[in-house]
Amino acid sequence: MKLLPDSKMADPPPPLRLGLYGGSFDPVHLGHLLVAQAAREELKLTRLFFIPAAQSPFKPGSEPAAATARLRLLRLALAGRTDYEIDTQEVQRGGVSYSIDTVRDYAARFPQAELFYLIGADHIAQLPKWRAAEELARRVWFVVIPRPGETLAPLPEPFQGKPLRGFPLGVSSSQIRARIKQGLPIEGLVPAPVAEAIRQSGLYL
C-alpha cells in the first residue's frame, strides 16, 4: 500500500465559505436565484443560506405575506438544490429581523468559517446605521448585488467586501406582487412551481 507523504496527510481541510442571503423573499423570484448562483460561483461558497426575515427593519410600514407562505414558495424554488439551505431562524425569532443577531449565530456555530453577507446596492449608504455596525464590519464580508445599469458606490469604512459581477436582473418582488394584483402573468419572472402555487393559493391578490 502506497502511503501519502506526511505533508499531504497534514494538509488542513479547506475553510468553510458560507453565504448569508437575507431578505423578505415576498415572493422569491428568478433574480434571487440568479444572485445565489453568481455568489456560489464567484465566491466559491461551500454553502449558501437563504434567510427569510420576519420583518425587515427597512420596511417598517410594510407587512410581508405570512412566513408560512413565503417559506413554502422558497422550498418550491429550491427543491433539489443541495448546495442551498433555508434558515428559518429570523422567522422563528419574530419581530424585526436584525442582521447582527443572525451573523452572531453563524459566527458561534461556524467559528472557523468565512462569512459573506449579500446585500442590495441600495443598502450601501445605510450600512453605518445598521445595528452593531462596527461588529458586523468585523465579522463578515459584504457582497453587493448590483442593479442593472447602475454604478455601485464604494462601501463606507470600515466595511469590506466586493460587488457581485454576474446576472443582475431588473425584477423585484414588489413588481411581481403588483403584476399579480393587475392580473398580469408572472411566468418567466419566478420559477414555474412558484407561479403555480401563487395562482392556486390566491396569494397577493
C-alpha positions as CSV (number, residue, x, y, z in Angstrom):
1,M,0.0,0.0,0.0
2,K,1.4,3.4,-1.0
3,L,1.3,6.0,1.8
4,L,0.7,9.7,1.2
5,P,3.6,11.9,2.2
6,D,3.4,13.4,5.6
7,S,2.9,16.9,4.1
8,K,-0.2,15.6,2.3
9,M,-1.6,13.9,5.4
10,A,-1.2,17.1,7.4
11,D,-3.0,19.4,4.9
12,P,-5.9,21.1,6.7
13,P,-9.4,20.8,5.3
14,P,-10.4,23.7,3.1
15,P,-12.0,26.6,5.0
16,L,-15.8,26.9,5.1
17,R,-17.0,29.8,3.0
18,L,-20.7,30.5,3.9
19,G,-23.0,32.8,2.0
20,L,-25.8,34.5,4.0
21,Y,-28.6,35.8,1.8
22,G,-31.3,37.6,3.8
23,G,-34.5,39.3,2.6
24,S,-38.2,39.1,2.7
25,F,-38.5,36.8,-0.4
26,D,-42.0,38.0,-0.8
27,P,-42.1,36.2,-3.2
28,V,-38.9,34.6,-4.2
29,H,-38.1,35.2,-7.9
30,L,-35.6,34.3,-10.6
31,G,-33.5,37.4,-9.7
32,H,-32.9,35.9,-6.3
33,L,-31.9,32.6,-7.8
34,L,-29.5,34.2,-10.3
35,V,-27.9,36.1,-7.4
36,A,-27.5,32.9,-5.5
37,Q,-25.9,31.2,-8.5
38,A,-23.5,34.0,-9.1
39,A,-22.5,34.1,-5.4
40,R,-21.9,30.4,-5.3
41,E,-19.6,30.5,-8.4
42,E,-17.7,33.8,-7.8
43,L,-17.1,33.4,-4.1
44,K,-16.6,29.6,-4.3
45,L,-19.0,29.2,-1.4
46,T,-19.2,25.9,0.4
47,R,-22.9,26.6,1.1
48,L,-25.4,29.4,0.7
49,F,-28.2,30.0,3.2
50,F,-31.5,31.8,2.3
51,I,-32.6,33.6,5.4
52,P,-36.2,35.0,5.2
53,A,-36.8,37.9,7.5
54,A,-39.8,38.0,9.9
55,Q,-40.0,41.8,9.4
56,S,-37.4,43.9,7.6
57,P,-36.1,46.9,9.5
58,F,-36.0,48.8,6.2
59,K,-39.7,48.3,5.5
60,P,-41.4,49.3,8.8
61,G,-44.7,50.2,7.2
62,S,-44.9,47.1,5.1
63,E,-46.2,43.8,6.3
64,P,-44.9,40.8,4.3
65,A,-47.0,37.8,3.4
66,A,-47.3,35.1,6.1
67,A,-44.0,33.4,6.8
68,T,-45.5,30.0,6.1
69,A,-46.5,31.1,2.6
70,R,-43.1,32.7,1.8
71,L,-41.3,29.6,3.2
72,R,-43.4,27.3,1.1
73,L,-42.5,29.3,-2.1
74,L,-38.9,29.2,-1.2
75,R,-38.9,25.5,-0.7
76,L,-40.6,25.0,-4.1
77,A,-38.0,27.3,-5.7
78,L,-35.0,25.5,-4.2
79,A,-36.3,21.9,-4.5
80,G,-33.4,19.6,-5.3
81,R,-30.7,22.2,-4.7
82,T,-28.5,20.5,-2.2
83,D,-26.0,23.4,-2.2
84,Y,-28.6,25.8,-0.8
85,E,-30.3,25.7,2.5
86,I,-33.2,27.7,4.1
87,D,-32.6,29.0,7.5
88,T,-35.7,30.0,9.4
89,Q,-34.1,31.5,12.5
90,E,-35.3,35.1,11.8
91,V,-38.9,33.9,11.3
92,Q,-38.7,31.9,14.4
93,R,-37.3,34.8,16.4
94,G,-40.2,37.0,15.2
95,G,-40.3,40.8,15.4
96,V,-37.9,43.0,13.4
97,S,-35.1,41.0,11.9
98,Y,-31.6,42.4,12.6
99,S,-28.6,41.1,10.6
100,I,-26.3,41.2,13.6
101,D,-28.4,38.6,15.5
102,T,-28.1,36.2,12.6
103,V,-24.4,36.8,12.0
104,R,-23.6,36.2,15.6
105,D,-25.4,32.9,15.4
106,Y,-23.4,31.8,12.4
107,A,-20.1,33.0,14.0
108,A,-20.9,30.9,17.0
109,R,-21.9,27.8,15.1
110,F,-19.1,28.0,12.5
111,P,-16.2,29.8,14.2
112,Q,-13.7,28.9,11.5
113,A,-15.9,29.9,8.6
114,E,-15.6,33.0,6.4
115,L,-19.0,34.7,6.2
116,F,-20.2,36.5,3.1
117,Y,-23.3,38.6,3.6
118,L,-25.2,39.5,0.5
119,I,-26.9,43.0,0.3
120,G,-28.6,45.0,-2.4
121,A,-26.8,48.0,-3.7
122,D,-29.5,50.3,-2.3
123,H,-28.4,49.4,1.2
124,I,-24.7,50.6,0.9
125,A,-25.3,54.1,2.2
126,Q,-27.3,52.9,5.2
127,L,-24.7,50.3,6.4
128,P,-23.2,52.6,9.1
129,K,-26.7,52.9,10.6
130,W,-27.3,49.1,10.9
131,R,-27.5,47.8,14.4
132,A,-24.0,47.0,15.8
133,A,-22.5,48.2,12.5
134,E,-18.8,48.0,13.6
135,E,-19.2,44.5,14.8
136,L,-20.9,43.5,11.5
137,A,-18.0,45.0,9.7
138,R,-15.5,42.8,11.7
139,R,-17.5,39.6,11.3
140,V,-18.5,39.4,7.6
141,W,-17.5,40.4,4.1
142,F,-20.3,42.3,2.3
143,V,-21.2,41.2,-1.2
144,V,-23.1,43.9,-3.0
145,I,-25.8,42.9,-5.5
146,P,-25.7,45.4,-8.4
147,R,-28.7,46.9,-10.2
148,P,-28.7,46.7,-14.0
149,G,-27.1,49.8,-15.5
150,E,-26.2,51.5,-12.2
151,T,-22.7,52.4,-10.9
152,L,-22.0,51.0,-7.5
153,A,-21.0,53.3,-4.7
154,P,-18.0,52.2,-2.6
155,L,-18.6,50.5,0.7
156,P,-18.2,53.0,3.6
157,E,-15.5,52.5,6.2
158,P,-14.9,50.1,8.0
159,F,-17.0,47.7,5.8
160,Q,-15.1,45.4,3.4
161,G,-16.4,43.4,0.5
162,K,-16.8,43.3,-3.2
163,P,-19.6,43.6,-5.8
164,L,-21.2,40.6,-7.4
165,R,-20.5,40.5,-11.1
166,G,-22.9,38.0,-12.5
167,F,-26.5,38.0,-13.7
168,P,-28.1,41.3,-12.4
169,L,-31.8,41.2,-13.3
170,G,-34.1,44.1,-13.1
171,V,-37.0,42.4,-11.3
172,S,-38.3,42.9,-7.8
173,S,-40.8,41.2,-5.5
174,S,-42.8,44.4,-5.4
175,Q,-43.1,44.4,-9.2
176,I,-44.3,40.8,-9.1
177,R,-46.9,41.5,-6.4
178,A,-48.1,44.4,-8.5
179,R,-48.4,42.3,-11.6
180,I,-50.4,39.7,-9.7
181,K,-52.9,42.3,-8.4
182,Q,-53.3,43.6,-12.0
183,G,-53.9,40.1,-13.3
184,L,-50.7,40.1,-15.4
185,P,-48.7,36.9,-15.9
186,I,-45.6,36.3,-13.8
187,E,-44.2,33.3,-15.7
188,G,-40.6,33.9,-16.6
189,L,-40.1,36.0,-13.5
190,V,-40.5,33.3,-10.9
191,P,-39.9,29.5,-11.0
192,A,-42.8,27.6,-12.6
193,P,-43.7,25.8,-9.3
194,V,-43.8,29.1,-7.5
195,A,-46.0,30.7,-10.1
196,E,-48.4,27.8,-9.9
197,A,-48.5,27.8,-6.1
198,I,-49.2,31.5,-6.1
199,R,-52.0,31.1,-8.6
200,Q,-53.6,28.2,-6.7
201,S,-53.4,29.9,-3.3
202,G,-54.6,33.4,-4.5
203,L,-51.6,34.9,-2.7
204,Y,-51.0,38.7,-3.4
205,L,-54.5,39.3,-4.8
